[in-house]
Amino acid sequence: MKNRFALLVSLTLVFSASGFEALAQDTLDLGATYDPKVIYGEDDRLDYYQVDDPSLRMLADSTAIMVQLSGVADTGNGFRFTSRETLSDNNVCPEEPFYDQPTPGFCSAFLVAPNLVATAGHCVSSLNVTNMAFVFGFQMLDGKTPVTEFDYEDVYFGAELFAKQGSTCTNDWALIRLDRPVEGRAPLAVRREGKVPDNQDLVVIGYPVGLPVKISGGAKVRSNTGFRIFVANLDTYQGNSGSAVFNADTLEVEGILVCGETDFVLDSSQGCRVSNRCPDNGCRGEDCTRATEWSGMIPVDPCEKEGALAFVSPPQSQSYPRGEGLEIQWTSTGAVGGSLDLLLFSGDFYTGQSWSPLGNVCGATNSATIELPADLPLGSNYRFRIHNRGVGDSFVSAFSPYFSVTKNSKEEMAKIEILSPTSSSSGIVGGLQEIRWTSTGNAGEEIRLLLFRGEPESLAWQFVDLHVANHEGENSYLWTVPLGLEEASDYRIRLLSTGAEAADLSDAFSIVEPESIRVTQPDRWIRGLVGQELEVRWESDPGSASTVDLLVFAGKAPVWQGVRVADIPNIVGENVYRWRIPQDWTATVQPGVPFYSIKIFQDAARNDFSDLFSIDRVPTSIEFESPIQTQAWRVGEQVDIRWTSMGEVRPNLQLLLFQDLGGVLHWQWIAEPVPNQNGENTYVWTIPTGLSPSENYVLKIYDPLDESLFDLSERFSILSAKSEKGKWGPEELIEYLKERRIGGAKRDQGLTLLWNP
């Protein structure tokens, strides 16, 4: 509202509780005057849902529409507006923006302290301040859906006129204390000294004509010479009175909108009112009371003081189980910031474990739920450190009291039970021994395997494997019995959880020397080829079984590659088996590097590894097998073109036919695509009838995506077609002789042929 018409004590409601033209006398300061507002240049007003900038949305969240007390009703779950009036009910023309949106309010306000709002002085008096509701979150969710029902924490009521100055355009502001602190919305930053720069870009956020909140930019300071006010070209209306006017760069409140140009004018042709529009530099402009006129009355925000953090929990000497949730609580005062980091220390040493970011609210008890790592060592000297990320030059941190880390409930139940080896088991030096066990509770994802010898009370350590995979339920591990162990029957396996200290000791079992199977080939000089057969040789001593298994391993510490050929015939003496190296190993082999080994396995007592050998990729090649130089094919016949393909040749090739004409290859024919696979290939070709007989034909086969990969056939002949029934007449005979270069043969000329019958 702006100050144009004097209000009398007897002023009555002109339209409705929405206060489009004027308000009931208990809404306004007695004797106050008001003015409507106007559009400058383009209409820059946007609904909340149309604004993507989260910073502007946060500013809008801290503004409220002022509504008469009778304008809201308690629903039992919150409040709703009682008025159903929209902008269309106030004789505005249908083309006006926001024509169908509700208009329940009369002024705008904004939060400057937890329980303090600022507005225009002419919007309130000490007589009516308790008859006002301040509703936060009045906005459009989309182009058709306004928010008209609100939670209790969105609606507040006037409790006291905290401070006020004037009710005219020259000095017009008020601070109102609410009935309780506002929840979930931050007080706005307000200029406390100096003044807005000349020509500064501005944004105004408020409730024009009582509509849902509008965010309007595209404005500037037009006049900055006033002592208490500045003038701007803001797109505002009646109802924007009390709106916060922001510095578009700093987002700090520069002033309160109080009065300006007439907002609606009559369109005589339609008999309804339309927005008054002025050039950006035209009309009188909109008056804004400077923030420095009233910001000194706002209590200093305790969150602007020097920052401090303090732990509420964990308390001194508390115990917490690892791998489980833990609630951390702390208080924050002063300038700490909204984002903190939590670090875990063991004594004075940082463990490397942290949690971030943790949300932080000034002046509140904050909390966060974290989980201590399941593998955290047990101990009693742990503590947390919480710190901010620096606010200006301020770095704030605090340590918690010391606390203990204990086992969790699952760890207390953790158990490992060895199923094998048993007292009847016999391991073979250098062989594979299967170890089986069950794991319950949280015994960890890795356990340790230890080999001992002797009785339980006097065990002598022999061997350890620190990284054996473990999971809930039954587990199995193929253990390679170390070379060099003596034959004995008092060996024991111990399995030990690395985290939970669950363990078990096996029965005593035997380890014996193996009977002999010796792999003699491949050796370190052998180089296998992917997709080709590899000759494996071994010798078996008497007593060996009739079959053995072949297993393929990789690495110096052999890792089984999933290849097992079972039940290979085995005899005493020398044995041979040809194993074809899988074609799909092309991408994984390491050419020239002795990396693979073959294991011939009969049982745990009789087995042997080959030397490490290498596997190479097959060189990529294409090679014709036919036609060959002595070959002669006839026009119209079907013939087989054969070639071999090795290595990484594509599945489709192209085939070309050339004729050598005096040293120049002349292209004759093409076939594409020609199917191709590794190994032998055949393509059935019907020789075209249009080809001229010659013995200088050549075929070329090649990869169209890599033309360096090709082969040329030997020269071959193509003869003319045979006559019917396979008989030759004079024409065929002369043609044949020409093909064979028997000179002088001409039509109608005698020719004598001699042959031995």
C-alpha positions, 0 to 999 in steps of 0.5 A, spaced: 500 500 500 502 507 498 500 513 501 495 517 497 488 517 500 487 519 507 483 514 511 478 516 516 476 513 523 469 511 520 473 507 514 469 501 512 471 495 508 470 496 501 471 490 497 473 484 502 478 481 507 483 481 502 483 488 502 484 490 494 482 497 495 482 498 502 482 495 509 477 495 515 480 500 520 482 495 525 487 493 519 491 500 518 494 505 522 489 510 524 491 517 520 495 513 515 495 514 507 497 509 502 498 508 495 498 502 490 504 500 485 505 499 478 509 495 472 516 498 469 518 496 463 517 489 462 513 485 467 518 481 471 514 478 476 515 470 477 511 465 481 515 461 486 515 455 482 518 459 476 524 461 479 530 455 479 535 459 483 535 456 490 538 462 493 532 466 491 527 461 493 530 461 500 529 468 501 522 467 499 521 462 504 523 467 509 517 472 507 510 472 509 503 475 507 499 479 512 492 476 513 487 479 518 485 474 524 479 472 521 482 470 514 485 464 517 481 458 520 484 452 524 482 445 521 485 441 527 491 439 522 493 446 521 490 453 518 487 454 511 485 461 508 477 463 509 477 467 503 476 464 496 476 471 493 481 471 487 484 477 483 478 476 478 473 478 483 476 485 483 474 488 476 481 487 473 481 485 466 481 477 464 488 478 460 491 481 467 497 476 469 495 471 475 487 473 474 485 466 477 490 466 483 487 467 490 488 474 494 487 473 501 492 478 504 493 485 504 501 487 506 507 483 506 512 482 511 519 478 512 523 475 517 529 479 520 530 475 527 527 468 530 521 471 532 521 478 529 518 481 522 519 487 518 513 491 514 511 498 512 509 502 518 502 504 515 500 496 515 500 496 522 498 499 529 499 498 536 491 497 536 491 491 531 497 488 531 494 482 535 489 481 530 494 479 524 496 473 522 503 472 518 503 466 513 509 463 510 509 459 504 503 462 500 505 460 493 503 457 487 505 450 486 504 450 478 500 454 474 493 452 477 495 450 484 495 455 490 497 453 497 491 455 501 492 450 507 498 450 512 501 447 517 501 450 524 509 451 523 507 456 517 502 460 521 504 465 526 500 471 530 502 478 532 504 479 539 507 486 540 509 492 535 516 492 537 518 498 534 515 503 528 516 509 525 512 514 521 506 512 516 508 516 510 513 515 504 518 519 507 519 514 513 515 508 514 517 502 517 515 497 523 518 491 527 513 486 529 514 481 535 511 474 533 507 469 538 513 464 538 520 463 534 519 461 526 521 454 525 525 452 519 526 459 516 532 463 516 532 470 518 534 475 512 541 478 512 539 486 513 544 492 511 546 495 518 550 501 515 552 505 509 547 505 503 545 501 497 550 503 491 547 507 485 544 504 480 544 497 484 540 491 481 535 490 485 530 484 487 523 485 490 519 479 494 512 480 496 505 479 495 502 484 490 494 485 491 495 479 496 497 474 491 501 468 492 508 470 493 512 473 487 519 474 485 521 480 481 528 482 478 530 487 473 529 493 477 535 498 479 536 504 484 533 510 480 534 515 485 539 514 491 539 521 494 534 521 499 536 521 507 531 515 509 529 513 502 531 511 495 527 510 489 527 504 484 523 502 478 520 495 482 514 492 479 510 492 485 502 493 487 498 494 493 499 488 497 507 489 496 507 494 502 512 491 507 516 487 501 523 486 502 527 489 497 534 485 496 541 487 493 541 482 487 548 481 488 549 480 495 542 478 497 542 483 503 535 487 504 536 494 502 530 496 504 522 496 505 517 497 499 512 503 502 509 507 496 509 509 489 505 510 482 498 508 481 498 500 480 491 499 476 488 504 471 481 503 468 480 501 461 474 504 458 473 500 452 473 494 456 470 497 463 475 493 467 482 495 470 489 493 467 496 494 470 499 501 469 505 501 465 511 506 465 517 506 462 523 503 466 525 511 467 518 514 467 513 515 472 515 517 479 518 510 481 517 506 488 519 509 494 523 504 499 525 506 506 532 504 507 534 498 512 539 502 516 533 506 518 530 500 522 536 495 522 539 498 529 533 495 532 534 488 530 537 484 536 544 482 534 544 475 531 547 470 536 550 466 530 554 472 528 558 472 534 565 468 535 563 461 533 564 455 538 562 448 538 561 443 544 559 435 544 553 433 548 555 426 546 558 421 547 559 422 554 565 421 558 567 413 558 561 411 554 562 404 550 560 403 543 560 397 539 563 397 532 559 396 526 553 399 529 549 406 529 551 411 534 548 418 535 553 424 536 550 430 539 553 437 539 551 445 540 553 450 536 554 458 537 556 464 533 559 464 526 560 456 525 557 455 518 552 450 516 556 444 514 561 440 519 566 434 518 567 429 524 573 425 524 575 419 529 581 419 533 585 414 537 588 418 542 592 424 539 592 420 532 587 421 526 585 414 524 583 416 517 576 415 518 571 421 517 564 423 516 562 429 512 558 433 511 554 434 517 548 439 517 549 444 523 544 449 525 547 455 530 544 456 537 541 449 537 543 442 539 545 438 533 545 431 532 548 426 526 547 418 526 554 415 524 556 407 524 563 405 527 567 401 522 566 394 523 573 392 523 575 398 527 580 395 533 578 394 540 580 400 544 578 405 550 582 411 547 577 413 542 575 420 541 571 425 536 573 431 533 568 436 530 570 442 526 567 447 521 570 448 514 572 455 515 567 461 515 571 467 513 577 467 517 574 463 523 576 455 524 572 452 530 573 445 532 572 441 539 574 434 541 569 429 545 571 426 551 574 419 550 570 413 549 571 405 548 570 401 542 567 394 543 565 388 540 558 388 537 552 383 538 554 379 532 561 378 534 560 376 541 557 370 537 562 369 532 564 362 531 569 358 526 568 350 526 573 346 522 570 340 518 576 338 514 582 336 515 580 330 520 584 325 523 583 320 517 586 326 512 592 325 508 596 331 505 601 331 500 607 335 499 606 340 494 599 337 493 592 341 494 589 340 500 581 342 501 580 345 508 573 346 509 569 350 515 563 353 517 563 360 520 557 363 524 556 371 526 561 376 524 567 372 523 570 377 518 570 377 510 578 374 511 581 369 516 588 367 517 590 360 516 596 357 520 599 350 520 602 347 526 605 341 528 605 337 535 600 337 540 595 343 542 599 345 548 606 345 544 604 347 537 610 349 533 608 354 527 610 351 520 606 356 515 601 361 515 596 364 509 593 371 511 588 372 506 583 366 506 576 369 504 570 367 509 563 368 509 557 366 513 556 358 512 560 353 509 567 355 506 572 351 502 579 353 501 584 349 496 591 349 500 597 348 497 601 344 502 608 347 502 614 344 499 619 341 504 615 339 510 617 332 513 612 326 513 608 326 519 602 325 522 601 330 527 600 336 523 594 341 525 590 347 521 588 353 525 583 358 522 583 365 526 578 371 524 582 377 523 577 381 527 573 378 531 578 373 534 574 367 533 578 361 532 578 353 531 584 348 531 583 341 527 584 334 528 591 332 527 592 329 520 598 326 516 602 330 511 606 325 506 611 325 500 607 324 493 608 318 489 611 320 482 607 323 476 612 328 472 610 333 467 615 333 462 612 338 457 610 343 456 617 347 459 619 354 459 621 354 452 614 352 449 610 357 446 603 355 445 598 359 440 591 361 442 586 356 438 591 351 437 593 344 440 598 344 445 602 337 446 602 335 454 607 330 456 608 326 463 611 320 466 607 315 471 610 310 476 607 304 477 601 304 481 598 310 478 591 310 476 588 309 469 586 316 468 588 323 470 585 330 470 589 336 467 588 343 470 591 349 467 594 355 472 596 362 471 602 365 475 608 364 479 603 363 485 598 358 481 591 360 480 587 355 477 584 358 471 577 354 471 580 349 465 579 342 467 580 336 463 577 330 466 579 322 465 585 323 461 587 315 459 594 314 463 599 309 463 605 307 466 611 310 463 610 316 458 603 319 456 601 324 451 595 329 451 593 334 446 590 340 449 587 345 445 588 352 448 581 356 448 580 361 442 577 366 447 583 367 451 586 372 445 585 378 449 588 375 456 594 372 454 601 375 455 605 373 449 612 371 450 611 371 458 612 364 461 606 365 465 602 358 465 602 351 467 599 345 467 598 340 472 597 333 471 592 330 477 591 323 479 589 325 487 592 329 493 598 324 493 600 324 485 600 330 481 605 335 478 606 342 475 609 343 469 614 349 468 611 355 466 610 356 459 607 362 455 601 362 450 601 367 444 596 370 440 595 366 433 598 371 428 593 374 424 593 371 416 589 369 410 591 364 405 588 361 399 588 354 398 584 354 392 584 355 386 592 353 384 596 354 378 594 348 375 587 349 376 582 350 370 575 352 371 569 353 366 564 358 365 557 357 368 560 351 373 560 351 381 567 351 384 569 351 391 574 357 393 578 355 399 582 359 404 584 358 411 584 364 416 588 365 423 588 370 428 583 376 429 580 376 422 573 379 422 567 374 420 566 377 413 571 378 408 570 381 400 572 377 394 575 380 388 577 377 381 582 380 377 584 378 370 592 380 368 592 384 361 599 385 359 601 386 367 595 390 369 590 387 373 583 388 371 577 388 376 572 383 373 568 381 379 566 381 387 563 377 392 561 381 399 560 379 404 564 372 404 563 369 411 569 367 415 571 363 421 578 361 424 580 355 420 578 352 414 573 356 409 569 354 403 565 359 398 561 356 393 562 360 386 558 360 380 563 362 375 559 368 371 557 366 364 560 373 361 567 372 363 572 371 357 576 365 357 583 366 360 589 363 364 591 369 367 585 370 372 587 371 380 583 372 386 584 376 392 580 376 399 581 381 404 578 385 410 574 391 408 576 394 414 583 393 414 586 392 407 593 390 409 590 383 411 589 380 404 591 374 400 592 373 392 591 366 389 595 363 384 594 364 377 588 359 374 584 358 368 577 359 366 575 356 360 569 357 356 563 352 357 562 345 354 557 344 349 551 340 350 552 333 352 559 334 353 561 333 346 565 338 342 564 341 335 568 345 331 567 351 335 569 349 341 575 345 339 578 351 335 576 355 342 580 350 346 586 350 341 586 358 342 586 357 350 592 352 349 595 357 344 596 352 339 597 357 333 594 357 326 587 354 328 582 358 324 575 356 322 574 353 315 581 351 315 584 344 315 587 341 321 590 334 323 590 332 330 594 326 332 593 322 338 595 315 341 588 311 342 
